[in-house]
């Protein structure tokens, strides 16, 4: 068995963890049976042999289309430990997206749950030969009988492809990110240096395993450290999540900003506005910090009272929410990265977080800011051992983002302070160029809007040369101030309730004034559009708004 520091492939990782942590709990559903690392190794071995018997070979692409389940880890490692290539599919991909990805990747086989089968049953998938059931591992369709049992064993090398991860981006076009065994194992070695995990660490997984963020740091990292991971059998609503956290008392969790923002705006902030005393205290710096500290202690107990790491990534965190976590001394950490870098590039842990910052670059990562403007903002370029091999079957697209000397153009606009802290300003492709040649960063305006009372989230769009703010209202907070606001929204739709329509117009005017008094004249918004009640922005798996739908 190789030493931990000498691991180079995911097969090495499987063999190491199965032996070194044989008696430790690997994973299970909350409240269900658990599997040890030793048992896990045997399950992977058995499934791997079964895959070979059906004709799956080294280099074949095998898709996994499932919600989070302990079976996912067995399927994944069976695929990659035989030299085949895993193609994780996000459960919220549409039927058309799944069909396009399976055909583009040329998948020979697919693991799918009964719940998701209807999405692909009628799809045209000429290259797909075998369909497996996730729960039983058995093939319910096999058109590969001619090659069955002829799989040849080959040595797996560090630069062999392990994953092709298709992004669910804000631009609407999914790209297949090629990640090698070296990419993924080097990412684990980088991550564990800044946030150690071991046999005593307990993870609660609430994000899709098929996303690079959870798939790497919430799945492979625990395997690297011999940690336990627990999954939920139902979506992580408060009624499911809260009892689960009390039961397993997690030490580690990964989440995305929107979840944190909802907790703060829907559950915590309303408590500060309940009565005149707390409202007054919250308007003062000392009072706010005191209330945040008290609320933070309660929140920590709600999460089980054992958290040492609460990782937040995937998008920029709302400033007010982060200020609460910071002043509450909640053990949160901020990370930044991309699917193309497997994913982590920078991080700030509890001891060195600073609201608004994406932390410091990892030691093994090289960074530079290209094309810095007068404001000190430019595009972030990186080199990393976890940088992808390229986009699958997209050589021209790969050449557009990776320079001949190996720099990856992230597409993110950043500013770096004298201490090396990175501040994300927005996406290069989202920058709005005015007729006067001024650059407008919509994410910064959105961050300001999201700090306004009653606003849950927002999106800046350009319409006829003017900036328009599309806004999702936090109805629970608004209803606490306005009686019958829910009925008011309905009245607005029906246009038969003058009083409530006026409240909405007053709110829009107040928000517009709030924003325009805080931005330069080029970034001022000309109108506010409030999303209808019960409507939400369409989002990616990491809860980023799909901007291309609203342009």
N, C-alpha and C positions, 0 to 999 in steps of 0.2 A: 504493500500500500504506500502511495506517495505521501510525503509530508504535506500538511495543509498549505504551506507557502509555495509548494511546488506544483499545485494543481494547475492544469492548463486547459482542460476541457470539461464539459458538463458530465461526461462519463467518469472522469476522474473524481468529480465532486460527488456523484452518486456512490461510487465505490468507497470513497473516504467516509462520507456521512453514515452510510449503512453500517459500517464497521465501528467507527469511532463513537457513534451515538446510538448504537444498536438498541439499548434498553430505554432510551429517552422517547417521550411522546413526540411524534411528528405533527400529526394533525387530526382533525375530526370536526364534525358539526358541534356547535354549542349544545350541550346536553345529550349528545349522542356518543357512540362508541369512538374510541381513538385508536390510532395505528402507531406503532413504534417505528423507529428508523430501520430496525432490523426487519420487521414485517414488511415495511415499505419496499426495501431492497428486493425481497422475494417476490412481491407483487409485480414490481417492474420487470424482473427477470422473466417471470411467467408470461406477462403480456408481450414482452419483446419477442419471445419465441413464437407466440401465437401470431404476431404480425408477420414474422418471417414466413410462417407456414402459409399465409394468405398471399405471399408474393411481394410484400413490401420490401424494398431494397434500399441500400445506401444511396443517398441523394434524392430519394422520392420525397415529394411534398405531401404532408399529412396535416389536414386542418382539424382544429378543435373548436367546436361551436357549442358552447355550454355556459351556463351561469356558474358561479363559484361553487365548487364541490371538492371534497378530498380526492375524488377519483381523477380530477384534473391533473394533479401532481404525478400520479402513476402513469397516465397517458402521455403526458409531456416527456417525462424521463425515459419512458419506453421508446419513444420516437427518437429523441436526440442521442440516446446511448447506443443506438444501432447505426448512427450516421445518417439517418433520415432527417428531414427538415420540418420543424413544427411551424404551422401557420395558424396562429390564434385569431379567432374571429370574435369581434365584440357582439354580445347578445343583442344590442340595440341596433345593429346593422339591419337595414331593410332587406327584403328578399332580393331586390335588384342588386344591391351592394354585395350581398353574399355571392350571388351568381357571378357577378363581374370579377370578384376577387378569386373565387375558385377557378374560374376559367383563365384569368390572367396569370395566376401562380402555377397553373397546370397541376393542381392537386390530384394525386392518384386515389387518395383515401380521405375519408371524413369521419370524425367522431362527432355525433350529434345527440342531444337529449330528445326525448319524446316530445317535450314541451316546444322545442324549436323546429322539429321536423316539418310542420306544415309550411314553414317559410321557404323550404328548399325542395319539397316533394315535387312540385311542378316545374322546377327550374331546368333549363337546358344545360346539362353538364357533360359534354361528350368525353372529356378526359377522366372524369371521376369513375373509378372502377369498383370501389369498395366503400360501403357505408357501415359504420359500427355504431352500436348503441353505447352511450357513455356509461350508463349504469351497470350494464352486464358485460361490457367489453366484447360482445359477440357481434359477428357480421350479420346484418339482416339483409344485405344485398352484396353479392360478389360476382363481378363480371371479369375477374382476373384469373380464372382457373388455369389458363394455359401456363402461367408463371408460378403457380402455387408451389411452395416448397423449394424453390430454386434460388432463394436469397443467398448471396455470398457475403461472408464476413470480411470487412475491410477495417484497417486501422483508422481511427478518427484523429485528425490533426487539428491543432489550435486554430488554424485559419479556415477550417471547413465551416460551412454555413450551419448554424443551429436553428435560427428563427428567420422567418420573414414576417415582420409585423406591419400590417396595413394600418395606416393612420386614419383617424376620423377627424380630420382637420376642419378649421373654420372656413377653408376655401372651397370645400365641396368635392375635391378630387382626392381619392385615396391613393397613397403611394406605398409600395411595398419596400419597407426598410430592411436591408439585409444585415443581420447581426451574426457574427461568427462566435464560435466557442471562446476565442480569445477576448472578443469584445465583452461578453457577459461575465466571464471569470475575472477579468481585470476590473470590471465595474464593482464586483463583489469585494475584491481586495481593497479598492479605494474606499468603498462605503464603510466597511467594517473598521477601518482605521479611525474614522471620525465618529462613528457610532457603534461601539462594540455590542455584539449580541452573543449569547451563549445558551447553554442548556437550561438556564433559569429564566430566559426571556420568553414571554407569552405574547403572541401577536393576535389581534382580532382583525380579520380581513373584511373590509366592507366595500372595496373598490374592485372593478372587474379585473380578474387575473389575466385576461387577454390584452390588457393595456400595458405598455412597456413600464410604466411607473410602478404599478402593483406587481406585475409579473417579475420584475427584477428585484425591487427593494422589499416587497411584501411577500414574495414567494421564494426566490432563489437565495436571498440573503439569510433568511431563517434556516434554510437547509445548510448553508455554509457555516452557520454558527451552532447548529444542533438545537435550534429553538422550536417551540411549539406554535402551531398556527390553528386558529379556530375560525370556522365559517358559519354564516347564518343561512338557514334553509329558506328564509323569506327576505324580502327587501328590507333594508335597514331603517324602517320607520321608528319613531321614538318608542312605540309600544313593544317593538321587537328588540331594539338596540339597548335600551336601558336595563332590562332584566339580564340580557346577555353579558353586559359589562360587569354587573354585580356578581354574576355567576363565575366568570373566569378571571375577573380582575386583571385585565391586560396591562402589560408593561410597555407595549409598543403598539402604535396605531398609525396608519397612513390615511390621509384624507385630502379633500380638495377645498379650496376657499369657500365655495358656495355653501357647503355643509356647515362650516364654521360661522359664516355670516348669518345663516338662518337661525342657528342656535342663539347667537348674540341678539339679533334683531327681533326674533319672535318670542324668546324665552327670558332673556336677561334684561335687555333694555326696557321693556315694559314695566319691570319691577321697580326700576329707578324713577319711573314717572307715575307711580301709583298714588302718591300723596304729595302735598305741598312741601313737606320737609325734605323728602328725598329728592324732589325736583329741584329745590333750592340748592341742596348740597351738591347735586350733580353738576350744577353750573359753575362750581368753584373747583379749582385744580386739586386742592387738598381733599375736598369732599368726594370728588370723582375717584381719586386714587383709593380712598378708603372704601367706597362702595365697590369698586372693582376688586379690591383685595378680598373683601367678604364674599362677594359673589364667586370669585375664583376658587375659594376654598370649598364652597358648596359644589361647584362644578366638578372639581377634582374628585370629591367623594362620589358624585354621580357616575363618574367614569370608572369607579371601582377602587380608587384610592391607592393604586400601585403604579400609575403611569410614570415613566421616566423619559419617554420619547413620544411626542405627538407631532408627526411630520406632516407638513402642509406643502403641497406642490401642485403643479398642473396649470396654474394661472396666478395672477397677482391677487394678493389678499387685500380686501378693503381696509383702509387705514384705521377707521374707528374700531373695527373688529380686532385688528392686530394690536392697537393701543390697549384695548381691554385685556387681551391675553398677556401682553407685556407687563402692564401694571398689576394684573392679578397674579403675576409670577407663576403662570401656568407653564408646564414644561413643554412648550411648543418649539418646533424647529422649522426653519424655512429652507426649501430646496429649490433649485432651478436646473432645468435640463430639457432635453428633447428626446423624442423617440430615436432620432438618428444618433444619439450619444448614449443610449442604453440605460438610463437617461441622464444620470446626475452629473452636473458640471460644477456647481457651486452650492454651498450650504452655510447656514448659521444655526448653531445649536443653542440651547437654553442660555448658556453662559455668555454668548456673544451675539445674540440677535439684536437688531436695531430696526424698529418699525420703518417699513418702506423699502428696506434693503433685501436683496436676494442673497446676501451673505458673501463669503469669500470663495474664490476658486479652489478646487481641490488641488492638492500638491502635485499630482501627476498630470494635471491639465495645463496646457499652454493657452494663453488668451491674448488677444490684442483687439483694440478698438479701431476700426477702419473708417476713414472718411469723417473724422471728427469735425463738427460744425462749430460755430461761434459759441454755442451753448455747452460745448463739451460733450455733445451727444454724437455717437456714431454706431455703426453696425458691429456687433460682436462676432469675431472670428476665433475659432478654437482648433486646437489639436489635442487628441486624447486617445489613449489605448482602447477606449470603448467606442471610438468613432466607427460608424457603420462602414461596410464594404461598398455600399452604394444603394441605389434604388433598383429593385428587381426589374429586369428587362427595360430599363429606362436609362441607357448610357448618356444620352444628351442631357437629360435632367440632372444626372449625377455630376456631369462636367460643369453644370451651371452653379452647383453649390459647393463643390470641392475643387480647390485650385490645384494646378499641377504640382505645387510643392506641399500639398497636403492640408491646407487650411480649409476648415468647414465654415461656410458663411451661414450663421444661424438665422439671419433674417430678423433678429431682435435688436432694437435700438437701446443702447445702454449708456450710462454715465458711471465712471469709476471714481470714487473719492480718494484723497491722498492716502488713506489707510488700506486701500484695496477693496473696499466694499463696493459691490455691484448694485446698481439701481436700474431696473428695467423700465424703460420709458414707453415701449410699445413695439408693434411690429412694423418693419420697414414698409411692407406692402399696404399697411393701413393708413400710412401718413397721407394727410390731405394737403395738397399744394394749392394755395390760394392764387388768385390772379395777380396778386402783388408779389408773388414769389415766397411767401411765408409758409413755413412748415407747421402744420397743426397735428398734434398727437392726440387722436380721439380717446385713447385709453386714459390719458391724464384728466380730460374733461369728465369722462365717465366715473373716474375715481372720486372726483369732486361731487358729482351728482349723487353718487351712492352714499355719500356722507350726509346728505340732506335727510331730515326726518321724513319718515313715511316711504322713502324710496328703498326698494328691494334690490333692483338692478336696472341697468340702463345701457343704451347703445346710441352712439352718435353716428348719424348718416348725413351725407351731403345730398341736398335736393335743390337743383337749379342754382348752384353756387352758394347756397346758404346751409348752415349747420342746423340740423333738427335733432332734438333729443327724444328718443323713444324710451318710455319709462314704464317699468313694472312696479306698481305700488305695493307696499307692505300693508295689506288690508287689515290685519289684526291690530297693528299699532294705530292705524288711522281710525279704525272703528272704536278704539278705546277713547278717542277724543270726540269723534262725531257719532252721535246716536243715529242708528238706522242707516249707516253709510252703505251697507250692502244693498239695501233697498234703493239707496240713492244711485248706485251704479246702474241698477236695473232701470231706474227711472230715466237715467241719462240715455240708455240705449233706446228706450221707448219714447224719449223726448216729451214726457208729460209731467215732469217734476222740476219746476223752475228753481225751487230752493236748493235742491241737491246739485243741479247743474251749475249753479252759481258757486257752490263750495268747490267743485272740481275746477272751475275756471280760476277761482281765487288761488287754489293750490298751484296750478300751472304757472300763473303769473308770479307767485311767490318764489317758485323754484327757478324760473327764468331770471328773476332779479338776483337771487342768491348766487347763481352761476356767473352771470355777466358782471357782477361786482367783484368777482375774484379771478377773472381771467383777462388776458390782453384783448384788445379790440378785434384782433383777427380770429380769436377763438370763441367769440360770443355766439350764443345760440339764438336763432330767430324764432323758434317755435318749440313747444313741448307737446308730444303726442303720448297720451296715457293708454297703455294696453287695456283692452276690455277685461272686465272681471273674469277670473278663471282662465285667462289666457297666459301663456308663458312663452318666452323665447325658446326657439329650437336650439338644442345644445349638443355638444360632443360628449363623449364618455367621461371627460374630465370637467364637464359642466361649463365649458367655454361656449359662448354664443356663436352660432354659425352665421357669421357676418354676411356671407355671400347671399343669404336668403333675404336680406333686408337692404341691400345696396340700391 
